Structures are given as structure tokens and as C-alpha cells.
Amino acid sequence: SGQLSTEQAQKHAKNALSKLRYGREDYVWINDLAPKMVMHAMSPKLDGTDLSGYQDPDGKRVFVEFARIAQQQGAGFFNYRWPMPGATAPVDKVSYVQLFKPWNWVIGSGVYLDDIKAEFRALAIKATLISIIVITLIAVLIIGIMRSIVAPLENVVAAMKNIASGDGDLTQELSGQGKDEITDLS
């Protein structure tokens, strides 16, 4: 709108994005198309650094690829290895980058695959526990229904066998309470 100069607007944008966090210490960074780091929230020492020569342990020129994706596609995903915050050993990471064309900034953010796997594992364990509880409840319900049917039937069968033996007790009574087929049979 013209209320701020481009430099002032960029300074405010960098400041706001440097404080942005989500997930487990996930962050946003900005590099330009050179690629030079404009702002890295977790490693401010990289700010202003030319990263065209930076390679991950697999030889991927990470920031060159970010700039290429932004220029050619406007936005996209890229897999590489980068150290987690507070660690030095690089781990698998997938990042999404998008070109902010007015300033030729590549704005990116990524997640570590270890975090995704841990989240998936936690959800799988939760789903498994819920499934076990539901299956157990259904099994208890089925057993209860079966017993309510089988026990009266066994009583009727026992009485019929007793009568059929010829020496059975004809004075015995079966339950006549209820409104189901087994009560009718009794």
C-alpha cells in the first residue's frame, strides 16, 4: 500500500517469520534466488551467507534446488538431510518452498521424517489400543448374548433327555417367564 518502504516491509516480514514456530520446533526460513540466506530462524549465523555451494551429506545442493524449484515451478517439495535443532548430525527432512515473486524470496519450511514417523507410530498405537478395546467390548457383548441363548436351551435339552430316558421326572418345570422362542419351547 506504500505505507512502508520495501526495506521496512522486508524487515518486518523477516522479524515476524523468524518467530514463527509450529510442531516440535519447526520453523520458516527465507533465502533468495542467488541462493543467499535472507533469514534462518534457527541458525541466524547463516543470514547473509551465500549457500550456492552448500551440500547435504548425499551431495545435494539444497539451496540451489530450493531456488530452482521456486523459479521453475513456483513452489514444491524437496527431500534432503539437515541437522535437527540442537543437533549436528543431519537427518532426513522434507521441505516445501514457495517463491514470493515481489521480493524474489524463496520462503520455506520443512519437517523431519523422524518426527513424521514418531507421529505415525503414536497414531498407530492409539488406533491399535482403541481397536483392541472395541473388539474386547464386542466379544464380551457376543459372549453375553450367546450365554443368554445357550443356557436356557441347554436346560430345555436336558429336560427333554430326562423325559426321553423313560425314567425321567415329569414333574420338573422349565422357566415360563419371557417372550421369546425358548420360553415358548419350555
C-alpha positions as CSV (number, residue, x, y, z in Angstrom):
1,S,0.0,0.0,0.0
2,G,3.0,2.3,0.1
3,Q,2.9,2.9,3.9
4,L,6.3,1.2,4.3
5,S,9.4,1.2,2.1
6,T,10.3,-2.2,0.6
7,E,13.2,-2.5,3.1
8,Q,11.0,-1.7,6.1
9,A,8.4,-4.3,4.9
10,Q,11.1,-6.9,4.4
11,K,12.5,-6.2,7.8
12,H,9.0,-6.6,9.4
13,A,8.4,-9.8,7.4
14,K,11.8,-11.3,8.4
15,N,11.1,-10.5,12.1
16,A,7.6,-12.0,12.0
17,L,8.7,-15.2,10.2
18,S,11.8,-15.6,12.4
19,K,9.5,-16.0,15.5
20,L,7.1,-18.4,13.8
21,R,7.1,-22.0,15.2
22,Y,4.9,-25.0,14.8
23,G,5.1,-28.7,15.6
24,R,8.2,-29.6,17.5
25,E,10.4,-26.5,16.9
26,D,9.7,-26.5,13.2
27,Y,10.4,-23.1,11.6
28,V,10.4,-21.0,8.5
29,W,13.4,-19.6,6.6
30,I,14.0,-17.3,3.7
31,N,16.6,-17.4,1.0
32,D,16.8,-15.5,-2.3
33,L,17.3,-16.9,-5.8
34,A,21.1,-16.5,-5.7
35,P,20.8,-18.5,-3.3
36,K,21.8,-16.4,-0.3
37,M,20.2,-16.8,3.1
38,V,18.0,-13.9,4.0
39,M,16.7,-15.2,7.3
40,H,17.2,-18.6,9.1
41,A,15.1,-18.8,12.3
42,M,17.3,-21.5,14.0
43,S,20.7,-20.6,12.6
44,P,20.9,-16.8,12.4
45,K,24.7,-17.1,11.7
46,L,23.6,-18.2,8.2
47,D,21.9,-14.9,7.4
48,G,23.6,-13.2,4.5
49,T,25.6,-16.3,3.6
50,D,26.0,-17.5,0.0
51,L,24.7,-21.0,0.1
52,S,25.2,-22.0,-3.6
53,G,28.0,-24.4,-2.5
54,Y,26.2,-25.9,0.4
55,Q,25.6,-29.7,0.0
56,D,24.0,-32.2,2.3
57,P,25.8,-35.5,3.1
58,D,24.4,-37.0,-0.1
59,G,25.8,-34.3,-2.3
60,K,22.5,-32.5,-2.9
61,R,22.9,-28.8,-3.4
62,V,20.0,-28.0,-1.1
63,F,19.6,-24.2,-1.6
64,V,20.3,-24.3,-5.3
65,E,17.5,-26.9,-5.5
66,F,15.2,-24.7,-3.5
67,A,15.9,-21.7,-5.8
68,R,15.4,-24.0,-8.9
69,I,12.1,-25.3,-7.7
70,A,10.9,-21.8,-6.8
71,Q,11.9,-20.4,-10.2
72,Q,10.7,-23.3,-12.4
73,Q,7.6,-24.4,-10.5
74,G,6.7,-21.5,-8.2
75,A,6.5,-24.0,-5.3
76,G,7.3,-27.6,-4.4
77,F,8.8,-30.2,-2.1
78,F,12.4,-31.3,-1.8
79,N,13.9,-34.2,0.2
80,Y,17.4,-33.8,1.7
81,R,19.3,-34.2,5.0
82,W,19.7,-31.4,7.6
83,P,20.6,-31.3,11.3
84,M,17.7,-31.1,13.8
85,P,17.7,-28.1,16.0
86,G,20.3,-28.6,18.7
87,A,22.0,-31.5,16.9
88,T,24.9,-31.7,14.4
89,A,24.2,-35.0,12.6
90,P,22.0,-34.4,9.5
91,V,18.7,-36.4,9.3
92,D,16.1,-36.9,6.6
93,K,13.9,-33.9,6.0
94,V,11.3,-32.9,3.5
95,S,10.7,-29.2,2.9
96,Y,8.2,-27.1,1.0
97,V,9.4,-23.9,-0.7
98,Q,7.5,-21.2,-2.4
99,L,8.6,-18.2,-4.4
100,F,7.4,-14.8,-3.1
101,K,7.9,-13.1,-6.5
102,P,7.7,-9.4,-5.5
103,W,10.9,-9.7,-3.4
104,N,12.4,-12.8,-5.2
105,W,12.4,-14.6,-1.9
106,V,12.2,-18.4,-1.5
107,I,10.2,-19.0,1.7
108,G,10.5,-22.5,3.0
109,S,9.7,-24.8,5.9
110,G,10.3,-28.4,6.5
111,V,9.6,-31.4,8.7
112,Y,12.0,-34.1,9.8
113,L,10.9,-37.6,8.7
114,D,11.8,-38.9,12.2
115,D,9.1,-36.6,13.6
116,I,6.6,-37.8,11.0
117,K,7.5,-41.5,11.8
118,A,7.1,-40.8,15.5
119,E,3.7,-39.2,15.0
120,F,2.6,-42.1,12.8
121,R,3.8,-44.6,15.3
122,A,1.9,-42.8,18.1
123,L,-1.3,-42.7,16.0
124,A,-0.9,-46.4,15.1
125,I,-0.5,-47.3,18.7
126,K,-3.5,-45.2,19.7
127,A,-5.6,-46.8,16.9
128,T,-4.5,-50.3,17.9
129,L,-5.4,-49.7,21.5
130,I,-8.8,-48.3,20.5
131,S,-9.4,-51.3,18.2
132,I,-8.5,-53.8,21.0
133,I,-10.9,-52.1,23.4
134,V,-13.7,-52.1,20.8
135,I,-13.1,-55.7,19.9
136,T,-13.0,-56.7,23.5
137,L,-16.3,-54.9,24.2
138,I,-17.9,-56.6,21.2
139,A,-16.6,-60.0,22.3
140,V,-18.0,-59.5,25.8
141,L,-21.3,-58.5,24.3
142,I,-21.4,-61.5,22.0
143,I,-20.5,-63.9,24.8
144,G,-23.3,-62.4,27.0
145,I,-25.8,-62.8,24.2
146,M,-24.6,-66.4,23.5
147,R,-24.9,-67.3,27.1
148,S,-28.4,-65.8,27.3
149,I,-29.5,-68.1,24.5
150,V,-27.4,-71.2,25.1
151,A,-28.1,-71.6,28.9
152,P,-31.9,-71.8,28.6
153,L,-31.6,-74.1,25.5
154,E,-29.3,-76.4,27.5
155,N,-31.9,-76.6,30.3
156,V,-34.6,-77.5,27.7
157,V,-32.4,-80.1,26.1
158,A,-31.5,-81.6,29.5
159,A,-35.2,-81.8,30.4
160,M,-36.1,-83.4,27.1
161,K,-33.3,-86.0,27.5
162,N,-34.5,-86.7,31.0
163,I,-38.1,-87.3,29.8
164,A,-36.9,-89.3,26.8
165,S,-35.0,-91.7,29.0
166,G,-38.2,-93.3,30.2
167,D,-37.4,-92.9,33.9
168,G,-37.5,-89.0,33.8
169,D,-39.0,-86.7,36.3
170,L,-42.2,-85.5,34.6
171,T,-42.9,-83.1,37.5
172,Q,-40.0,-80.8,36.7
173,E,-40.8,-77.3,35.4
174,L,-39.0,-75.2,33.0
175,S,-39.0,-71.4,33.1
176,G,-42.0,-69.9,31.5
177,Q,-41.0,-66.3,32.0
178,G,-40.1,-64.3,29.0
179,K,-41.4,-63.6,25.5
180,D,-39.0,-65.4,23.2
181,E,-38.9,-68.7,21.4
182,I,-37.0,-70.6,24.1
183,T,-39.8,-69.7,26.7
184,D,-42.4,-70.9,24.2
185,L,-40.5,-74.2,23.8
186,S,-40.1,-74.5,27.6
